[in-house]
Amino acid sequence: MKNKRSLTGLTFAVTAMLLTACGRTEINANDYLSAETSGTDGHGSVVWTLDADTMVRDNHDAFKLKETASQAEYQRTAADVNDNLYGAFDRAESLANGDTVTFVWNTDHVKAL
């Protein structure tokens, strides 16, 4: 119970948020969200990452990219996603075994995408 594996009881519920791009294609951002826990029981923490590169590659049409788009175009679009799509866990530190945390997307800037 004194390493990051002691947090295996930690579960997180990810809120459902669909990103609508171009008014037609819906992208479930949760499919590209991952969380990693570390610490010990009572002192654990959780951090998240969004795989924007894969999101853009999987949904290039939604981001108005052709399959033949350059690597630079994909990278610029992924950077735009990272800049405009974010969220946070309701609790991220001082976590103990069995704690449940919820990820909440901030959708204030989604229209910028």
C-alpha positions as CSV (number, residue, x, y, z in Angstrom):
1,M,0.0,0.0,0.0
2,K,3.0,2.3,-0.1
3,N,3.6,2.8,-3.8
4,K,1.6,3.9,-6.8
5,R,0.1,0.4,-7.1
6,S,-1.6,1.0,-3.8
7,L,-3.9,3.4,-5.7
8,T,-5.2,0.6,-8.0
9,G,-8.5,0.9,-6.1
10,L,-8.7,4.4,-7.3
11,T,-11.3,4.8,-10.0
12,F,-12.3,7.9,-11.9
13,A,-15.5,8.7,-13.6
14,V,-15.0,10.7,-16.7
15,T,-17.8,13.0,-17.5
16,A,-19.2,12.7,-21.0
17,M,-18.4,15.6,-23.2
18,L,-18.7,15.5,-26.9
19,L,-16.6,17.9,-29.0
20,T,-18.5,19.0,-32.0
21,A,-16.3,20.1,-34.9
22,C,-17.6,21.7,-38.1
23,G,-21.2,21.2,-36.9
24,R,-21.3,17.7,-38.2
25,T,-18.8,15.4,-36.7
26,E,-18.8,14.5,-33.0
27,I,-15.6,13.5,-31.3
28,N,-15.7,11.9,-27.8
29,A,-12.7,13.5,-26.2
30,N,-12.8,10.9,-23.4
31,D,-11.5,8.4,-25.9
32,Y,-8.2,10.4,-26.0
33,L,-7.9,11.1,-22.3
34,S,-5.6,9.1,-20.0
35,A,-4.9,9.3,-16.3
36,E,-1.9,8.3,-14.3
37,T,-1.8,7.8,-10.5
38,S,1.2,8.0,-8.3
39,G,2.0,8.2,-4.6
40,T,1.0,6.2,-1.5
41,D,-2.3,5.6,0.2
42,G,-3.5,8.9,1.6
43,H,-0.9,10.9,-0.4
44,G,-1.7,9.8,-3.9
45,S,-2.2,12.0,-6.9
46,V,-3.6,11.7,-10.4
47,V,-2.6,13.6,-13.5
48,W,-4.2,13.6,-17.0
49,T,-3.0,13.8,-20.5
50,L,-4.9,14.3,-23.8
51,D,-3.6,12.6,-26.9
52,A,-4.4,15.5,-29.2
53,D,-2.2,14.1,-32.0
54,T,-4.2,10.9,-32.2
55,M,-7.4,12.8,-31.9
56,V,-6.6,14.9,-34.9
57,R,-5.3,12.0,-37.0
58,D,-8.4,9.9,-36.2
59,N,-10.7,12.8,-37.1
60,H,-8.8,14.7,-39.7
61,D,-12.0,15.4,-41.7
62,A,-13.6,17.1,-38.6
63,F,-10.6,19.4,-38.4
64,K,-10.7,20.1,-42.1
65,L,-7.5,18.3,-42.8
66,K,-7.0,16.2,-45.9
67,E,-5.3,12.8,-45.6
68,T,-2.4,14.3,-47.5
69,A,-2.0,17.2,-45.1
70,S,1.6,17.8,-44.0
71,Q,3.0,16.8,-40.7
72,A,3.2,20.5,-39.8
73,E,-0.5,21.0,-40.5
74,Y,-1.3,18.1,-38.2
75,Q,1.0,19.5,-35.5
76,R,-0.6,22.9,-35.7
77,T,-4.1,21.5,-35.4
78,A,-3.1,19.3,-32.4
79,A,-1.5,22.3,-30.7
80,D,-4.8,24.2,-31.2
81,V,-6.7,21.3,-29.6
82,N,-4.3,21.3,-26.7
83,D,-4.7,25.1,-26.3
84,N,-8.5,25.0,-26.4
85,L,-9.6,21.8,-24.8
86,Y,-8.9,21.2,-21.2
87,G,-10.3,20.2,-17.9
88,A,-9.4,19.0,-14.4
89,F,-10.2,16.3,-11.8
90,D,-12.4,17.4,-9.0
91,R,-9.7,16.1,-6.7
92,A,-6.1,15.4,-7.8
93,E,-4.1,15.2,-4.6
94,S,-4.2,13.5,-1.1
95,L,-6.0,10.5,-2.6
96,A,-6.4,7.2,-0.8
97,N,-7.2,3.7,-2.0
98,G,-10.8,3.5,-3.1
99,D,-11.3,7.3,-3.7
100,T,-13.3,8.2,-6.8
101,V,-12.4,11.3,-8.8
102,T,-14.3,12.8,-11.6
103,F,-12.8,14.5,-14.7
104,V,-14.7,17.6,-15.8
105,W,-14.1,19.1,-19.2
106,N,-14.0,22.9,-19.5
107,T,-15.9,23.6,-22.7
108,D,-15.4,27.4,-22.8
109,H,-13.1,27.3,-25.8
110,V,-14.5,24.4,-27.7
111,K,-16.0,26.7,-30.4
112,A,-12.5,28.0,-31.1
113,L,-11.7,24.5,-32.5
